[in-house]
Amino acid sequence: MNLLQLNVIQNQREQLYGENKEDFADQLLSLCQQQALVDLIKSLPEEKQTLLEKTLSQQPNPQIIEQVLKDNFTEEQILEALKKATENII
């Protein structure tokens, strides 16, 4: 990434979030987590995907999401999905 690209990204960030870096970081982390969850669910058989999508759409709270992840994926799989999502987003 060159200096011009960094300046463009900085300007876009400031336009979206002003000087509130915490909001920017929170939104970025949330986006990475959401993408990782989607990627993990897509890795499952179609029937399981449908069941989990239904469960998560009916009860979209952090405890349910955490339980779905623990029940269906290893910690290593979750971390790898987060890493890939973060790399793709950034």
N, C-alpha and C positions, 0 to 999 in steps of 0.2 A: 504494500500500500504506500503510495507516495504522499508527499506533503499536501498537495492539492486535494486528494481524496480525504485526508484527515480533516482538513479545514471544512470541506463540504459536510462531512459527517458531524463535526462539531457545531456548525451553523444549524443543521437540521435538528440536532438534539436540543440546542438552545431555543429554537423556535417551538419545538414540541413541549419542552419541559422547563424552559426558562433556566433559572439558576438552581432549581431544586434537583440536585443530583440524586437524592434519595428516591424521589418518585421515578426518575429515569431507571435507576438500578432495580427498584421493585418491579416495574413494568417489564424490564428485560428478563429478570429472573422468572417472572410469571409466564412470559411467553416461552422461555426455554422449557419450563416444566410442562406446559400444555403440549408443546410439540413432542417432547419425550413421551408423554402419556399416549398421544395419538400414534406415534411410531411403534410403541410397545404393543398396543392393542392391535394394530395392523399386522403384527407378526404372528398373531394367533389364528387358528382355524376360523373360518367364516362364522360358524355357529356360535363359537365362543365370543367372537367380536360382537355379534348382534346382542347376545345376552349381556355382555359388559356395557355396551353402549346404552342399552335400555336401563340397566341398573344405575349407571352414572347420570343419565338424563333425568331419572326420577328422584335421585337423592344426590345432587352434586355438592357434597360437602367434603372438607378435607379428610375427615375420618373415614368416610366411605372410600374415597380415592386411595388413601393409604392402605386400607384393608384389601382392596382389589389388587393393588400392586404386590402386596405381601403374599397374597393367595396364588398369584399367577406368574410371578417373576422372581428371580434371584436378585440379591442385592447387586451383584456384578452386572446383571442385565440392565437393571435400572440405572446404575452409574454410567454404563456405556451409552445408553440411550440419552441420558442427560448431556454427556460429553459431546456426542454427535449432534444433538439439537443445538447446543451452544455454539459449536463450531460452524454450523450451517447458518445460524442467525447472525452471528458476529462476522 
